Amino acid sequence: MSLATPFTDFMAIEHPIALAPMGGSAGGALAAAVSNGGGLGLVGGGRGSRAWMERELAIVTARTGKPWGIGFLTWAIDIDTIVWALDQRPHAVMLSFGDPGPYAARVRATGVPLIIQVTDLDEAQRAVDVGADLIVAQGTEAGGHGGRRATLPFVPTVVDFAEPTPVLAAGGIADGRGLAAALALGAAGALIGTRFLASHEAMVPAEVRKAIIDGHGADTERTRVLDLARGSGWPAKYTARVLRNAFVDRWRGREEELAHDLEAHRPYGQAVDDDLNAISIWCSEAIDLIHEIEPAADLVHRLASDAAAALARAADGTQTTPSR
Ligand SMILES: Cc1cc2nc3c(=O)[nH]c(=O)nc-3n(C[C@H](O)[C@H](O)[C@H](O)COP(=O)(O)O)c2cc1C
């Protein structure tokens, strides 16, 4: 069964899978591997560090001739970042978290597809208004920062709302069944983050990969505690899904106090390098479904073929155990 969708047609790619542009973790090697596997690799440009982007975009362009893109934290960048990124000739630019208004026209004027990630209907309205070519509807199951809507009801709501703009589903999708579900909800594909952290090419320490494989969705929660401790500047609207740790346990419910207690920041800062218990491990509620570290291109192929099989099983009423 082919999984051709308006997303695969529009981006001229094989599989309806996009790599989430995870800041600092989705570098050029991971984005190239996903693109070479037939998906859309998006480099995690984060806040737009020029040195980091120069290095990672050199890698992605050297390693793939297929479409790739770059994503940014909208609240943390400026127009110079967008202009510089467009000069690097990406096949897509993605904006998440914040008002895309100041940047959308600039991207669209170049003809580069504009992808906007949204966490609620107000953001979906803004994405439509500024002319997004693709909208990512992100549910609260997602790893890292996001909002409060659940993927299952939020995705079809955005699909109906944004029609005819194609929508990708994000948040809690970590295997072929999740991708199949996204397509059944009317999405044109899935944007996947955490599953790709457990790949050979992700820029994460081995301890993080292991924690994701060993962890359970029930051990994750949305919190502002680690952002407050880092002084990260994230808008209060967005919490982050992380693996629970002793620092989060200590400050849960005392966020105001933490924000004003500079002394409290010190244990976090000191521990970050060597104490896994205090490191922020941003990851999805779907980590129960992640059992091994794989090459990202293989992962793209397997997600697509398992999704096709899941859809076929659902269509003919023969639900059986998936391959993994
Ligand atoms: C470690 C990590 C870092 C992330 N960083 C970013 C980011 O810099 N920009 C962004 O748009 N989204 C970021 N996200 C969120 C993803 O875009 C996406 O919504 C999410 O990973 C989807 O949910 P999943 O993790 O369940 O697949 C991040 C997610 C993770 C897990």
The ligand as an ORCA input file, in Angstrom:
! r2SCAN-3c Opt
* xyz 0 1
  C      14.430     16.748     22.689
  C      13.393     17.534     21.954
  C      13.709     18.814     21.510
  C      12.770     19.547     20.790
  N      13.118     20.774     20.312
  C      12.280     21.401     19.483
  C      12.688     22.592     18.822
  O      13.805     23.088     19.031
  N      11.840     23.173     17.945
  C      10.606     22.623     17.687
  O       9.898     23.137     16.842
  N      10.170     21.535     18.328
  C      10.985     20.899     19.195
  N      10.553     19.759     19.809
  C       9.161     19.307     19.640
  C       8.970     18.621     18.302
  O       8.889     19.588     17.272
  C       7.723     17.750     18.208
  O       6.561     18.494     18.398
  C       7.706     16.574     19.177
  O       8.958     15.948     19.275
  C       6.667     15.561     18.712
  O       6.378     14.641     19.706
  P       7.170     13.260     19.944
  O       8.407     13.651     20.667
  O       6.201     12.475     20.763
  O       7.450     12.658     18.596
  C      11.475     19.003     20.550
  C      11.168     17.733     21.016
  C      12.103     16.984     21.708
  C      11.747     15.596     22.162
*
